[in-house]
Amino acid sequence: PFPQEEELHVKSARLAELNAELNIDDKMPMERLAGDTEAVAKSTRPSILQKLHAPLPEQTNSKPKHKEMEVSR
């Protein structure tokens, strides 16, 4: 039906062979290990909730952020 149909069949067959050799459809042991390290990395990160519940450190700013305005009558 279209000019590149034969090329499509050849390349699709080659792709299927390569996928079978590489076992792309199934998880390989290295991919499982990569998934485990990701879980470990998440557990070793500091907790954001702990930071939110921790008291703020005292700030020693000598300048106030807002100056009071004098009211003239």
C-alpha positions in Angstrom: 0.0 0.0 0.0 2.9 2.5 0.5 6.4 2.7 -0.9 8.4 2.2 2.3 6.3 -0.8 3.6 9.1 -3.3 2.9 11.6 -1.1 4.7 9.2 -0.8 7.7 8.9 -4.6 7.9 12.6 -5.1 7.8 13.3 -2.5 10.4 10.5 -3.7 12.6 11.8 -7.2 12.5 15.3 -6.0 13.4 14.0 -3.9 16.2 12.1 -7.0 17.6 15.4 -9.0 17.5 17.3 -6.3 19.3 14.6 -5.9 21.9 14.7 -9.7 22.5 18.5 -9.6 22.9 18.4 -6.7 25.3 15.3 -7.9 27.2 14.0 -4.3 27.1 10.5 -5.5 27.9 11.6 -7.3 31.1 13.4 -5.5 33.9 17.1 -6.4 34.0 19.0 -6.7 37.3 20.8 -3.4 36.7 17.4 -1.6 36.3 16.2 -3.2 39.5 19.3 -1.9 41.3 18.8 1.6 39.9 15.2 1.5 41.3 16.5 0.5 44.7 19.1 3.3 44.9 16.4 5.8 44.1 14.4 4.5 47.1 17.5 4.8 49.3 18.2 8.3 48.1 14.7 9.3 49.0 15.1 7.9 52.6 18.4 9.7 53.2 17.1 13.2 52.2 16.3 15.6 55.1 12.7 15.8 56.0 10.9 19.0 54.9 8.2 18.5 57.6 10.9 18.5 60.3 12.2 21.8 59.0 8.7 23.3 59.0 8.1 22.2 62.6 11.6 23.4 63.8 11.7 26.8 65.5 13.2 29.6 63.4 16.6 30.8 64.4 16.9 34.2 66.0 17.6 37.0 63.5 19.9 39.8 64.6 18.8 42.5 62.1 19.8 45.9 63.3 17.5 47.7 60.8 13.8 47.4 61.1 12.0 46.5 57.9 9.4 49.2 58.2 9.9 52.7 59.8 7.0 54.2 61.7 5.7 57.3 60.1 5.2 60.4 62.1 1.7 61.8 61.9 1.6 65.6 61.7 -1.5 67.4 62.8 
